Structure formats: C-alpha cells, structure tokens
Amino acid sequence: MQVVLDGLNNMLRIAGEESMAVANLIEECGGLDKIEMLQSHDNQEIYRMAFTIIDTYFSPEGEEDTAVVPQETDDGFQFNSGSNAPDGGFIF
C-alpha cells in the first residue's frame, strides 16, 4: 500500500499544473474512494500518506461551507439558536 500511495503522490506531484487532470482521472476510476478508505487503515504511515494525498490534491481550496460556520462577534462565536429541539428536550 505504501508503494502504491507513494507512486500516486509522485504522479500527482510531477504532473505540476496538470495535477488536477490527473486527480480527476483517479477520481473517475474510483481511486479517491479507495484512498479515503485507507484513512482508516491500522498502519499510521498509510493513514498519513492517504490523508496527505487527499488534503493536497482532492480538497477544494478556499471553499468554506458558510451554512455550518458560526457567526463571530466580539463576545465569541454565535451558534444558531433557532434549533428544532423540543421545548422539554429529547425523550429517550
């Protein structure tokens, strides 16, 4: 696994400006799903390599989901207080 991940990382790194096209090809053939599964591997080195590849080549840059980011004020972060929880709480 380490050799395969190292090879993928090298291909993506050497692709330079074309790394996005190579990443798309990997994703189209199901490779990204396999790399994501390796993030739960017992071997920490394999986990780190898989995480690094995903973080470097498959994570969108600058995209922040504003729907989940709390508002920041002088008093700290303000989370959405309009929750759908029942008045008496949840009954289990």
PDB file of N, CA, C and O in Angstrom:
ATOM      1  N   MET A   1       0.819  -1.189   0.000  1.00  0.00           N
ATOM      2  CA  MET A   1       0.000   0.000   0.000  1.00  0.00           C
ATOM      3  C   MET A   1       0.865   1.255   0.000  1.00  0.00           C
ATOM      4  O   MET A   1       0.569   2.226  -0.696  1.00  0.00           O
ATOM      5  N   GLN A   2       1.932   1.223   0.786  1.00  0.00           N
ATOM      6  CA  GLN A   2       2.801   2.400   0.843  1.00  0.00           C
ATOM      7  C   GLN A   2       3.416   2.702  -0.514  1.00  0.00           C
ATOM      8  O   GLN A   2       3.526   3.865  -0.903  1.00  0.00           O
ATOM      9  N   VAL A   3       3.815   1.673  -1.227  1.00  0.00           N
ATOM     10  CA  VAL A   3       4.423   1.862  -2.551  1.00  0.00           C
ATOM     11  C   VAL A   3       3.405   2.454  -3.520  1.00  0.00           C
ATOM     12  O   VAL A   3       3.732   3.349  -4.300  1.00  0.00           O
ATOM     13  N   VAL A   4       2.172   1.955  -3.471  1.00  0.00           N
ATOM     14  CA  VAL A   4       1.118   2.461  -4.364  1.00  0.00           C
ATOM     15  C   VAL A   4       0.809   3.925  -4.038  1.00  0.00           C
ATOM     16  O   VAL A   4       0.725   4.762  -4.938  1.00  0.00           O
ATOM     17  N   LEU A   5       0.642   4.227  -2.754  1.00  0.00           N
ATOM     18  CA  LEU A   5       0.345   5.611  -2.365  1.00  0.00           C
ATOM     19  C   LEU A   5       1.510   6.536  -2.710  1.00  0.00           C
ATOM     20  O   LEU A   5       1.302   7.668  -3.146  1.00  0.00           O
ATOM     21  N   ASP A   6       2.728   6.052  -2.514  1.00  0.00           N
ATOM     22  CA  ASP A   6       3.898   6.852  -2.870  1.00  0.00           C
ATOM     23  C   ASP A   6       3.930   7.108  -4.375  1.00  0.00           C
ATOM     24  O   ASP A   6       4.271   8.207  -4.812  1.00  0.00           O
ATOM     25  N   GLY A   7       3.575   6.096  -5.165  1.00  0.00           N
ATOM     26  CA  GLY A   7       3.518   6.265  -6.620  1.00  0.00           C
ATOM     27  C   GLY A   7       2.463   7.266  -7.042  1.00  0.00           C
ATOM     28  O   GLY A   7       2.713   8.109  -7.903  1.00  0.00           O
ATOM     29  N   LEU A   8       1.273   7.178  -6.438  1.00  0.00           N
ATOM     30  CA  LEU A   8       0.207   8.149  -6.751  1.00  0.00           C
ATOM     31  C   LEU A   8       0.644   9.559  -6.387  1.00  0.00           C
ATOM     32  O   LEU A   8       0.447  10.503  -7.152  1.00  0.00           O
ATOM     33  N   ASN A   9       1.237   9.687  -5.215  1.00  0.00           N
ATOM     34  CA  ASN A   9       1.697  11.004  -4.770  1.00  0.00           C
ATOM     35  C   ASN A   9       2.740  11.565  -5.738  1.00  0.00           C
ATOM     36  O   ASN A   9       2.706  12.748  -6.079  1.00  0.00           O
ATOM     37  N   ASN A  10       3.663  10.714  -6.175  1.00  0.00           N
ATOM     38  CA  ASN A  10       4.689  11.152  -7.124  1.00  0.00           C
ATOM     39  C   ASN A  10       4.083  11.555  -8.460  1.00  0.00           C
ATOM     40  O   ASN A  10       4.477  12.566  -9.041  1.00  0.00           O
ATOM     41  N   MET A  11       3.122  10.765  -8.954  1.00  0.00           N
ATOM     42  CA  MET A  11       2.473  11.112 -10.229  1.00  0.00           C
ATOM     43  C   MET A  11       1.770  12.466 -10.131  1.00  0.00           C
ATOM     44  O   MET A  11       1.882  13.295 -11.034  1.00  0.00           O
ATOM     45  N   LEU A  12       1.055  12.682  -9.049  1.00  0.00           N
ATOM     46  CA  LEU A  12       0.329  13.938  -8.882  1.00  0.00           C
ATOM     47  C   LEU A  12       1.299  15.111  -8.721  1.00  0.00           C
ATOM     48  O   LEU A  12       1.065  16.193  -9.260  1.00  0.00           O
ATOM     49  N   ARG A  13       2.378  14.893  -7.985  1.00  0.00           N
ATOM     50  CA  ARG A  13       3.353  15.957  -7.763  1.00  0.00           C
ATOM     51  C   ARG A  13       4.064  16.320  -9.055  1.00  0.00           C
ATOM     52  O   ARG A  13       4.237  17.500  -9.362  1.00  0.00           O
ATOM     53  N   ILE A  14       4.476  15.316  -9.811  1.00  0.00           N
ATOM     54  CA  ILE A  14       5.205  15.555 -11.061  1.00  0.00           C
ATOM     55  C   ILE A  14       4.300  16.161 -12.129  1.00  0.00           C
ATOM     56  O   ILE A  14       4.778  16.866 -13.018  1.00  0.00           O
ATOM     57  N   ALA A  15       2.999  15.891 -12.050  1.00  0.00           N
ATOM     58  CA  ALA A  15       2.057  16.441 -13.040  1.00  0.00           C
ATOM     59  C   ALA A  15       2.041  17.959 -13.008  1.00  0.00           C
ATOM     60  O   ALA A  15       1.669  18.592 -13.997  1.00  0.00           O
ATOM     61  N   GLY A  16       2.433  18.551 -11.899  1.00  0.00           N
ATOM     62  CA  GLY A  16       2.508  20.011 -11.796  1.00  0.00           C
ATOM     63  C   GLY A  16       1.164  20.670 -12.056  1.00  0.00           C
ATOM     64  O   GLY A  16       0.192  20.423 -11.343  1.00  0.00           O
ATOM     65  N   GLU A  17       1.115  21.512 -13.083  1.00  0.00           N
ATOM     66  CA  GLU A  17      -0.113  22.241 -13.404  1.00  0.00           C
ATOM     67  C   GLU A  17      -1.223  21.317 -13.884  1.00  0.00           C
ATOM     68  O   GLU A  17      -2.397  21.684 -13.843  1.00  0.00           O
ATOM     69  N   GLU A  18      -0.865  20.132 -14.335  1.00  0.00           N
ATOM     70  CA  GLU A  18      -1.848  19.160 -14.805  1.00  0.00           C
ATOM     71  C   GLU A  18      -2.308  18.208 -13.698  1.00  0.00           C
ATOM     72  O   GLU A  18      -3.004  17.230 -13.971  1.00  0.00           O
ATOM     73  N   SER A  19      -1.920  18.493 -12.446  1.00  0.00           N
ATOM     74  CA  SER A  19      -2.266  17.595 -11.348  1.00  0.00           C
ATOM     75  C   SER A  19      -3.777  17.481 -11.155  1.00  0.00           C
ATOM     76  O   SER A  19      -4.265  16.439 -10.718  1.00  0.00           O
ATOM     77  N   MET A  20      -4.512  18.526 -11.471  1.00  0.00           N
ATOM     78  CA  MET A  20      -5.974  18.477 -11.345  1.00  0.00           C
ATOM     79  C   MET A  20      -6.558  17.486 -12.344  1.00  0.00           C
ATOM     80  O   MET A  20      -7.498  16.762 -12.018  1.00  0.00           O
ATOM     81  N   ALA A  21      -6.018  17.447 -13.548  1.00  0.00           N
ATOM     82  CA  ALA A  21      -6.488  16.496 -14.557  1.00  0.00           C
ATOM     83  C   ALA A  21      -6.175  15.057 -14.125  1.00  0.00           C
ATOM     84  O   ALA A  21      -6.997  14.160 -14.311  1.00  0.00           O
ATOM     85  N   VAL A  22      -4.986  14.839 -13.548  1.00  0.00           N
ATOM     86  CA  VAL A  22      -4.622  13.511 -13.065  1.00  0.00           C
ATOM     87  C   VAL A  22      -5.513  13.125 -11.885  1.00  0.00           C
ATOM     88  O   VAL A  22      -5.966  11.984 -11.794  1.00  0.00           O
ATOM     89  N   ALA A  23      -5.764  14.072 -10.984  1.00  0.00           N
ATOM     90  CA  ALA A  23      -6.644  13.817  -9.840  1.00  0.00           C
ATOM     91  C   ALA A  23      -8.051  13.457 -10.306  1.00  0.00           C
ATOM     92  O   ALA A  23      -8.693  12.580  -9.727  1.00  0.00           O
ATOM     93  N   ASN A  24      -8.528  14.126 -11.344  1.00  0.00           N
ATOM     94  CA  ASN A  24      -9.861  13.811 -11.888  1.00  0.00           C
ATOM     95  C   ASN A  24      -9.901  12.401 -12.457  1.00  0.00           C
ATOM     96  O   ASN A  24     -10.893  11.692 -12.282  1.00  0.00           O
ATOM     97  N   LEU A  25      -8.845  11.988 -13.130  1.00  0.00           N
ATOM     98  CA  LEU A  25      -8.787  10.627 -13.669  1.00  0.00           C
ATOM     99  C   LEU A  25      -8.797   9.586 -12.547  1.00  0.00           C
ATOM    100  O   LEU A  25      -9.471   8.560 -12.643  1.00  0.00           O
ATOM    101  N   ILE A  26      -8.048   9.864 -11.494  1.00  0.00           N
ATOM    102  CA  ILE A  26      -8.023   8.963 -10.341  1.00  0.00           C
ATOM    103  C   ILE A  26      -9.411   8.870  -9.723  1.00  0.00           C
ATOM    104  O   ILE A  26      -9.866   7.785  -9.360  1.00  0.00           O
ATOM    105  N   GLU A  27     -10.074  10.000  -9.608  1.00  0.00           N
ATOM    106  CA  GLU A  27     -11.417  10.023  -9.021  1.00  0.00           C
ATOM    107  C   GLU A  27     -12.424   9.290  -9.910  1.00  0.00           C
ATOM    108  O   GLU A  27     -13.279   8.564  -9.404  1.00  0.00           O
ATOM    109  N   GLU A  28     -12.331   9.472 -11.216  1.00  0.00           N
ATOM    110  CA  GLU A  28     -13.272   8.838 -12.156  1.00  0.00           C
ATOM    111  C   GLU A  28     -13.205   7.315 -12.116  1.00  0.00           C
ATOM    112  O   GLU A  28     -14.214   6.646 -12.337  1.00  0.00           O
ATOM    113  N   CYS A  29     -12.038   6.766 -11.838  1.00  0.00           N
ATOM    114  CA  CYS A  29     -11.913   5.303 -11.825  1.00  0.00           C
ATOM    115  C   CYS A  29     -12.090   4.726 -10.414  1.00  0.00           C
ATOM    116  O   CYS A  29     -11.795   3.553 -10.181  1.00  0.00           O
ATOM    117  N   GLY A  30     -12.569   5.548  -9.478  1.00  0.00           N
ATOM    118  CA  GLY A  30     -12.853   5.061  -8.125  1.00  0.00           C
ATOM    119  C   GLY A  30     -11.664   5.094  -7.191  1.00  0.00           C
ATOM    120  O   GLY A  30     -11.744   4.590  -6.071  1.00  0.00           O
ATOM    121  N   GLY A  31     -10.569   5.674  -7.629  1.00  0.00           N
ATOM    122  CA  GLY A  31      -9.360   5.716  -6.811  1.00  0.00           C
ATOM    123  C   GLY A  31      -9.496   6.554  -5.557  1.00  0.00           C
ATOM    124  O   GLY A  31      -8.938   6.205  -4.516  1.00  0.00           O
ATOM    125  N   LEU A  32     -10.229   7.654  -5.638  1.00  0.00           N
ATOM    126  CA  LEU A  32     -10.390   8.513  -4.469  1.00  0.00           C
ATOM    127  C   LEU A  32     -11.117   7.774  -3.356  1.00  0.00           C
ATOM    128  O   LEU A  32     -10.770   7.925  -2.185  1.00  0.00           O
ATOM    129  N   ASP A  33     -12.120   6.978  -3.706  1.00  0.00           N
ATOM    130  CA  ASP A  33     -12.837   6.193  -2.694  1.00  0.00           C
ATOM    131  C   ASP A  33     -11.886   5.228  -1.991  1.00  0.00           C
ATOM    132  O   ASP A  33     -11.961   5.053  -0.775  1.00  0.00           O
ATOM    133  N   LYS A  34     -10.999   4.609  -2.750  1.00  0.00           N
ATOM    134  CA  LYS A  34     -10.026   3.668  -2.175  1.00  0.00           C
ATOM    135  C   LYS A  34      -9.051   4.393  -1.259  1.00  0.00           C
ATOM    136  O   LYS A  34      -8.718   3.902  -0.180  1.00  0.00           O
ATOM    137  N   ILE A  35      -8.594   5.571  -1.696  1.00  0.00           N
ATOM    138  CA  ILE A  35      -7.665   6.348  -0.872  1.00  0.00           C
ATOM    139  C   ILE A  35      -8.363   6.797   0.418  1.00  0.00           C
ATOM    140  O   ILE A  35      -7.761   6.767   1.491  1.00  0.00           O
ATOM    141  N   GLU A  36      -9.634   7.213   0.313  1.00  0.00           N
ATOM    142  CA  GLU A  36     -10.377   7.622   1.502  1.00  0.00           C
ATOM    143  C   GLU A  36     -10.527   6.462   2.487  1.00  0.00           C
ATOM    144  O   GLU A  36     -10.453   6.663   3.699  1.00  0.00           O
ATOM    145  N   MET A  37     -10.738   5.252   1.971  1.00  0.00           N
ATOM    146  CA  MET A  37     -10.855   4.083   2.852  1.00  0.00           C
ATOM    147  C   MET A  37      -9.544   3.819   3.593  1.00  0.00           C
ATOM    148  O   MET A  37      -9.557   3.312   4.715  1.00  0.00           O
ATOM    149  N   LEU A  38      -8.422   4.158   2.974  1.00  0.00           N
ATOM    150  CA  LEU A  38      -7.129   3.942   3.612  1.00  0.00           C
ATOM    151  C   LEU A  38      -6.882   4.891   4.782  1.00  0.00           C
ATOM    152  O   LEU A  38      -5.945   4.684   5.554  1.00  0.00           O
ATOM    153  N   GLN A  39      -7.696   5.914   4.921  1.00  0.00           N
ATOM    154  CA  GLN A  39      -7.560   6.809   6.066  1.00  0.00           C
ATOM    155  C   GLN A  39      -7.959   6.122   7.373  1.00  0.00           C
ATOM    156  O   GLN A  39      -7.680   6.644   8.453  1.00  0.00           O
ATOM    157  N   SER A  40      -8.602   4.968   7.287  1.00  0.00           N
ATOM    158  CA  SER A  40      -8.951   4.224   8.493  1.00  0.00           C
ATOM    159  C   SER A  40      -8.066   2.980   8.643  1.00  0.00           C
ATOM    160  O   SER A  40      -8.398   2.074   9.407  1.00  0.00           O
ATOM    161  N   HIS A  41      -6.955   2.936   7.925  1.00  0.00           N
ATOM    162  CA  HIS A  41      -6.029   1.797   7.974  1.00  0.00           C
ATOM    163  C   HIS A  41      -5.318   1.760   9.328  1.00  0.00           C
ATOM    164  O   HIS A  41      -5.066   2.800   9.936  1.00  0.00           O
ATOM    165  N   ASP A  42      -5.002   0.562   9.787  1.00  0.00           N
ATOM    166  CA  ASP A  42      -4.317   0.390  11.077  1.00  0.00           C
ATOM    167  C   ASP A  42      -2.915   0.980  11.078  1.00  0.00           C
ATOM    168  O   ASP A  42      -2.458   1.494  12.099  1.00  0.00           O
ATOM    169  N   ASN A  43      -2.233   0.911   9.944  1.00  0.00           N
ATOM    170  CA  ASN A  43      -0.879   1.427   9.833  1.00  0.00           C
ATOM    171  C   ASN A  43      -0.934   2.953   9.738  1.00  0.00           C
ATOM    172  O   ASN A  43      -1.529   3.499   8.809  1.00  0.00           O
ATOM    173  N   GLN A  44      -0.322   3.627  10.684  1.00  0.00           N
ATOM    174  CA  GLN A  44      -0.366   5.095  10.735  1.00  0.00           C
ATOM    175  C   GLN A  44       0.314   5.742   9.527  1.00  0.00           C
ATOM    176  O   GLN A  44      -0.112   6.803   9.072  1.00  0.00           O
ATOM    177  N   GLU A  45       1.353   5.116   9.013  1.00  0.00           N
ATOM    178  CA  GLU A  45       2.037   5.675   7.851  1.00  0.00           C
ATOM    179  C   GLU A  45       1.123   5.672   6.625  1.00  0.00           C
ATOM    180  O   GLU A  45       1.105   6.638   5.862  1.00  0.00           O
ATOM    181  N   ILE A  46       0.369   4.596   6.435  1.00  0.00           N
ATOM    182  CA  ILE A  46      -0.579   4.528   5.319  1.00  0.00           C
ATOM    183  C   ILE A  46      -1.672   5.567   5.510  1.00  0.00           C
ATOM    184  O   ILE A  46      -2.064   6.237   4.554  1.00  0.00           O
ATOM    185  N   TYR A  47      -2.169   5.707   6.736  1.00  0.00           N
ATOM    186  CA  TYR A  47      -3.164   6.746   7.029  1.00  0.00           C
ATOM    187  C   TYR A  47      -2.620   8.115   6.670  1.00  0.00           C
ATOM    188  O   TYR A  47      -3.300   8.891   5.998  1.00  0.00           O
ATOM    189  N   ARG A  48      -1.404   8.429   7.107  1.00  0.00           N
ATOM    190  CA  ARG A  48      -0.811   9.752   6.847  1.00  0.00           C
ATOM    191  C   ARG A  48      -0.640  10.006   5.350  1.00  0.00           C
ATOM    192  O   ARG A  48      -0.925  11.098   4.860  1.00  0.00           O
ATOM    193  N   MET A  49      -0.174   8.995   4.636  1.00  0.00           N
ATOM    194  CA  MET A  49       0.024   9.156   3.193  1.00  0.00           C
ATOM    195  C   MET A  49      -1.306   9.403   2.493  1.00  0.00           C
ATOM    196  O   MET A  49      -1.401  10.281   1.635  1.00  0.00           O
ATOM    197  N   ALA A  50      -2.337   8.634   2.853  1.00  0.00           N
ATOM    198  CA  ALA A  50      -3.657   8.808   2.246  1.00  0.00           C
ATOM    199  C   ALA A  50      -4.208  10.183   2.577  1.00  0.00           C
ATOM    200  O   ALA A  50      -4.745  10.864   1.703  1.00  0.00           O
ATOM    201  N   PHE A  51      -4.080  10.599   3.830  1.00  0.00           N
ATOM    202  CA  PHE A  51      -4.566  11.914   4.239  1.00  0.00           C
ATOM    203  C   PHE A  51      -3.856  13.023   3.471  1.00  0.00           C
ATOM    204  O   PHE A  51      -4.495  13.965   3.002  1.00  0.00           O
ATOM    205  N   THR A  52      -2.556  12.914   3.344  1.00  0.00           N
ATOM    206  CA  THR A  52      -1.774  13.941   2.646  1.00  0.00           C
ATOM    207  C   THR A  52      -2.190  14.052   1.183  1.00  0.00           C
ATOM    208  O   THR A  52      -2.331  15.159   0.662  1.00  0.00           O
ATOM    209  N   ILE A  53      -2.386  12.919   0.519  1.00  0.00           N
ATOM    210  CA  ILE A  53      -2.796  12.938  -0.890  1.00  0.00           C
ATOM    211  C   ILE A  53      -4.155  13.602  -1.030  1.00  0.00           C
ATOM    212  O   ILE A  53      -4.343  14.448  -1.904  1.00  0.00           O
ATOM    213  N   ILE A  54      -5.104  13.229  -0.181  1.00  0.00           N
ATOM    214  CA  ILE A  54      -6.444  13.812  -0.255  1.00  0.00           C
ATOM    215  C   ILE A  54      -6.396  15.298   0.064  1.00  0.00           C
ATOM    216  O   ILE A  54      -7.012  16.106  -0.631  1.00  0.00           O
ATOM    217  N   ASP A  55      -5.673  15.655   1.104  1.00  0.00           N
ATOM    218  CA  ASP A  55      -5.607  17.054   1.517  1.00  0.00           C
ATOM    219  C   ASP A  55      -4.918  17.918   0.459  1.00  0.00           C
ATOM    220  O   ASP A  55      -5.320  19.058   0.226  1.00  0.00           O
ATOM    221  N   THR A  56      -3.896  17.379  -0.171  1.00  0.00           N
ATOM    222  CA  THR A  56      -3.122  18.155  -1.140  1.00  0.00           C
ATOM    223  C   THR A  56      -3.793  18.253  -2.505  1.00  0.00           C
ATOM    224  O   THR A  56      -3.793  19.320  -3.118  1.00  0.00           O
ATOM    225  N   TYR A  57      -4.368  17.146  -2.988  1.00  0.00           N
ATOM    226  CA  TYR A  57      -4.818  17.108  -4.380  1.00  0.00           C
ATOM    227  C   TYR A  57      -6.333  17.002  -4.574  1.00  0.00           C
ATOM    228  O   TYR A  57      -6.824  17.247  -5.676  1.00  0.00           O
ATOM    229  N   PHE A  58      -7.074  16.646  -3.537  1.00  0.00           N
ATOM    230  CA  PHE A  58      -8.501  16.429  -3.722  1.00  0.00           C
ATOM    231  C   PHE A  58      -9.374  17.358  -2.883  1.00  0.00           C
ATOM    232  O   PHE A  58     -10.595  17.350  -3.042  1.00  0.00           O
ATOM    233  N   SER A  59      -8.789  18.150  -2.002  1.00  0.00           N
ATOM    234  CA  SER A  59      -9.568  19.075  -1.184  1.00  0.00           C
ATOM    235  C   SER A  59      -9.712  20.398  -1.907  1.00  0.00           C
ATOM    236  O   SER A  59      -8.720  20.972  -2.355  1.00  0.00           O
ATOM    237  N   PRO A  60     -10.942  20.892  -2.025  1.00  0.00           N
ATOM    238  CA  PRO A  60     -11.125  22.187  -2.683  1.00  0.00           C
ATOM    239  C   PRO A  60     -10.519  23.298  -1.835  1.00  0.00           C
ATOM    240  O   PRO A  60     -10.731  23.349  -0.623  1.00  0.00           O
ATOM    241  N   GLU A  61      -9.776  24.171  -2.468  1.00  0.00           N
ATOM    242  CA  GLU A  61      -9.149  25.277  -1.754  1.00  0.00           C
ATOM    243  C   GLU A  61     -10.099  26.457  -1.662  1.00  0.00           C
ATOM    244  O   GLU A  61     -10.793  26.792  -2.622  1.00  0.00           O
ATOM    245  N   GLY A  62     -10.119  27.074  -0.508  1.00  0.00           N
ATOM    246  CA  GLY A  62     -10.878  28.297  -0.338  1.00  0.00           C
ATOM    247  C   GLY A  62     -12.371  28.128  -0.248  1.00  0.00           C
ATOM    248  O   GLY A  62     -13.093  29.119  -0.137  1.00  0.00           O
ATOM    249  N   GLU A  63     -12.860  26.903  -0.290  1.00  0.00           N
ATOM    250  CA  GLU A  63     -14.301  26.693  -0.189  1.00  0.00           C
ATOM    251  C   GLU A  63     -14.664  26.420   1.251  1.00  0.00           C
ATOM    252  O   GLU A  63     -14.208  25.441   1.841  1.00  0.00           O
ATOM    253  N   GLU A  64     -15.471  27.271   1.808  1.00  0.00           N
ATOM    254  CA  GLU A  64     -15.916  27.127   3.181  1.00  0.00           C
ATOM    255  C   GLU A  64     -17.424  27.081   3.174  1.00  0.00           C
ATOM    256  O   GLU A  64     -18.074  27.940   2.579  1.00  0.00           O
ATOM    257  N   ASP A  65     -17.980  26.091   3.826  1.00  0.00           N
ATOM    258  CA  ASP A  65     -19.432  25.950   3.878  1.00  0.00           C
ATOM    259  C   ASP A  65     -19.962  26.952   4.892  1.00  0.00           C
ATOM    260  O   ASP A  65     -19.887  26.723   6.099  1.00  0.00           O
ATOM    261  N   THR A  66     -20.492  28.051   4.402  1.00  0.00           N
ATOM    262  CA  THR A  66     -20.960  29.109   5.294  1.00  0.00           C
ATOM    263  C   THR A  66     -22.192  28.698   6.087  1.00  0.00           C
ATOM    264  O   THR A  66     -22.534  29.354   7.070  1.00  0.00           O
ATOM    265  N   ALA A  67     -22.862  27.633   5.684  1.00  0.00           N
ATOM    266  CA  ALA A  67     -24.041  27.178   6.415  1.00  0.00           C
ATOM    267  C   ALA A  67     -23.664  26.561   7.755  1.00  0.00           C
ATOM    268  O   ALA A  67     -24.500  26.511   8.657  1.00  0.00           O
ATOM    269  N   VAL A  68     -22.430  26.090   7.911  1.00  0.00           N
ATOM    270  CA  VAL A  68     -22.029  25.450   9.161  1.00  0.00           C
ATOM    271  C   VAL A  68     -21.062  26.289   9.978  1.00  0.00           C
ATOM    272  O   VAL A  68     -20.722  25.913  11.100  1.00  0.00           O
ATOM    273  N   VAL A  69     -20.618  27.404   9.450  1.00  0.00           N
ATOM    274  CA  VAL A  69     -19.687  28.258  10.165  1.00  0.00           C
ATOM    275  C   VAL A  69     -20.473  29.225  11.048  1.00  0.00           C
ATOM    276  O   VAL A  69     -21.322  29.963  10.549  1.00  0.00           O
ATOM    277  N   PRO A  70     -20.198  29.228  12.366  1.00  0.00           N
ATOM    278  CA  PRO A  70     -20.927  30.147  13.245  1.00  0.00           C
ATOM    279  C   PRO A  70     -20.468  31.587  13.033  1.00  0.00           C
ATOM    280  O   PRO A  70     -19.348  31.837  12.587  1.00  0.00           O
ATOM    281  N   GLN A  71     -21.341  32.517  13.354  1.00  0.00           N
ATOM    282  CA  GLN A  71     -21.015  33.935  13.244  1.00  0.00           C
ATOM    283  C   GLN A  71     -20.062  34.316  14.379  1.00  0.00           C
ATOM    284  O   GLN A  71     -20.258  33.905  15.522  1.00  0.00           O
ATOM    285  N   GLU A  72     -19.039  35.095  14.064  1.00  0.00           N
ATOM    286  CA  GLU A  72     -18.095  35.528  15.079  1.00  0.00           C
ATOM    287  C   GLU A  72     -18.427  36.968  15.467  1.00  0.00           C
ATOM    288  O   GLU A  72     -18.537  37.845  14.610  1.00  0.00           O
ATOM    289  N   THR A  73     -18.585  37.195  16.758  1.00  0.00           N
ATOM    290  CA  THR A  73     -18.855  38.532  17.283  1.00  0.00           C
ATOM    291  C   THR A  73     -17.785  38.870  18.316  1.00  0.00           C
ATOM    292  O   THR A  73     -16.884  38.071  18.570  1.00  0.00           O
ATOM    293  N   ASP A  74     -17.891  40.065  18.912  1.00  0.00           N
ATOM    294  CA  ASP A  74     -16.960  40.456  19.971  1.00  0.00           C
ATOM    295  C   ASP A  74     -17.071  39.543  21.183  1.00  0.00           C
ATOM    296  O   ASP A  74     -16.113  39.391  21.941  1.00  0.00           O
ATOM    297  N   ASP A  75     -18.250  38.929  21.367  1.00  0.00           N
ATOM    298  CA  ASP A  75     -18.476  38.033  22.502  1.00  0.00           C
ATOM    299  C   ASP A  75     -18.082  36.594  22.196  1.00  0.00           C
ATOM    300  O   ASP A  75     -18.237  35.725  23.054  1.00  0.00           O
ATOM    301  N   GLY A  76     -17.588  36.327  21.025  1.00  0.00           N
ATOM    302  CA  GLY A  76     -17.213  34.974  20.638  1.00  0.00           C
ATOM    303  C   GLY A  76     -18.058  34.501  19.475  1.00  0.00           C
ATOM    304  O   GLY A  76     -18.601  35.306  18.719  1.00  0.00           O
ATOM    305  N   PHE A  77     -18.164  33.229  19.340  1.00  0.00           N
ATOM    306  CA  PHE A  77     -18.947  32.653  18.246  1.00  0.00           C
ATOM    307  C   PHE A  77     -20.408  32.551  18.646  1.00  0.00           C
ATOM    308  O   PHE A  77     -20.723  32.196  19.782  1.00  0.00           O
ATOM    309  N   GLN A  78     -21.303  32.862  17.712  1.00  0.00           N
ATOM    310  CA  GLN A  78     -22.736  32.777  17.951  1.00  0.00           C
ATOM    311  C   GLN A  78     -23.297  31.656  17.090  1.00  0.00           C
ATOM    312  O   GLN A  78     -23.342  31.755  15.863  1.00  0.00           O
ATOM    313  N   PHE A  79     -23.722  30.596  17.750  1.00  0.00           N
ATOM    314  CA  PHE A  79     -24.290  29.466  17.030  1.00  0.00           C
ATOM    315  C   PHE A  79     -25.771  29.695  16.818  1.00  0.00           C
ATOM    316  O   PHE A  79     -26.394  30.476  17.536  1.00  0.00           O
ATOM    317  N   ASN A  80     -26.338  29.012  15.830  1.00  0.00           N
ATOM    318  CA  ASN A  80     -27.745  29.146  15.501  1.00  0.00           C
ATOM    319  C   ASN A  80     -28.593  28.736  16.694  1.00  0.00           C
ATOM    320  O   ASN A  80     -28.584  27.572  17.097  1.00  0.00           O
ATOM    321  N   SER A  81     -29.321  29.684  17.256  1.00  0.00           N
ATOM    322  CA  SER A  81     -30.137  29.376  18.431  1.00  0.00           C
ATOM    323  C   SER A  81     -31.523  28.883  18.037  1.00  0.00           C
ATOM    324  O   SER A  81     -32.267  28.408  18.894  1.00  0.00           O
ATOM    325  N   GLY A  82     -31.882  28.981  16.780  1.00  0.00           N
ATOM    326  CA  GLY A  82     -33.194  28.533  16.321  1.00  0.00           C
ATOM    327  C   GLY A  82     -33.177  27.046  16.016  1.00  0.00           C
ATOM    328  O   GLY A  82     -33.289  26.636  14.860  1.00  0.00           O
ATOM    329  N   SER A  83     -33.035  26.247  17.060  1.00  0.00           N
ATOM    330  CA  SER A  83     -32.947  24.805  16.832  1.00  0.00           C
ATOM    331  C   SER A  83     -34.323  24.176  16.754  1.00  0.00           C
ATOM    332  O   SER A  83     -35.323  24.792  17.122  1.00  0.00           O
ATOM    333  N   ASN A  84     -34.365  22.983  16.285  1.00  0.00           N
ATOM    334  CA  ASN A  84     -35.605  22.236  16.163  1.00  0.00           C
ATOM    335  C   ASN A  84     -35.846  21.317  17.344  1.00  0.00           C
ATOM    336  O   ASN A  84     -36.705  20.437  17.280  1.00  0.00           O
ATOM    337  N   ALA A  85     -35.094  21.511  18.427  1.00  0.00           N
ATOM    338  CA  ALA A  85     -35.265  20.657  19.592  1.00  0.00           C
ATOM    339  C   ALA A  85     -36.571  20.996  20.293  1.00  0.00           C
ATOM    340  O   ALA A  85     -36.959  22.163  20.355  1.00  0.00           O
ATOM    341  N   PRO A  86     -37.247  19.993  20.816  1.00  0.00           N
ATOM    342  CA  PRO A  86     -38.494  20.250  21.541  1.00  0.00           C
ATOM    343  C   PRO A  86     -38.234  21.029  22.824  1.00  0.00           C
ATOM    344  O   PRO A  86     -37.134  20.965  23.374  1.00  0.00           O
ATOM    345  N   ASP A  87     -39.241  21.770  23.310  1.00  0.00           N
ATOM    346  CA  ASP A  87     -39.091  22.612  24.500  1.00  0.00           C
ATOM    347  C   ASP A  87     -38.622  21.805  25.723  1.00  0.00           C
ATOM    348  O   ASP A  87     -37.781  22.272  26.492  1.00  0.00           O
ATOM    349  N   GLY A  88     -39.149  20.634  25.893  1.00  0.00           N
ATOM    350  CA  GLY A  88     -38.791  19.823  27.048  1.00  0.00           C
ATOM    351  C   GLY A  88     -37.557  18.967  26.833  1.00  0.00           C
ATOM    352  O   GLY A  88     -37.209  18.158  27.693  1.00  0.00           O
ATOM    353  N   GLY A  89     -36.905  19.128  25.723  1.00  0.00           N
ATOM    354  CA  GLY A  89     -35.728  18.310  25.400  1.00  0.00           C
ATOM    355  C   GLY A  89     -36.149  17.038  24.681  1.00  0.00           C
ATOM    356  O   GLY A  89     -37.307  16.865  24.301  1.00  0.00           O
ATOM    357  N   PHE A  90     -35.207  16.184  24.511  1.00  0.00           N
ATOM    358  CA  PHE A  90     -35.486  14.918  23.842  1.00  0.00           C
ATOM    359  C   PHE A  90     -35.760  13.823  24.867  1.00  0.00           C
ATOM    360  O   PHE A  90     -35.111  13.768  25.912  1.00  0.00           O
ATOM    361  N   ILE A  91     -36.709  12.966  24.571  1.00  0.00           N
ATOM    362  CA  ILE A  91     -37.048  11.867  25.461  1.00  0.00           C
ATOM    363  C   ILE A  91     -36.503  10.581  24.832  1.00  0.00           C
ATOM    364  O   ILE A  91     -36.785  10.268  23.676  1.00  0.00           O
ATOM    365  N   PHE A  92     -35.729   9.860  25.607  1.00  0.00           N
ATOM    366  CA  PHE A  92     -35.132   8.609  25.102  1.00  0.00           C
ATOM    367  C   PHE A  92     -35.807   7.426  25.684  1.00  0.00           C
ATOM    368  O   PHE A  92     -35.440   6.292  25.376  1.00  0.00           O
TER     369      PHE A  92
END
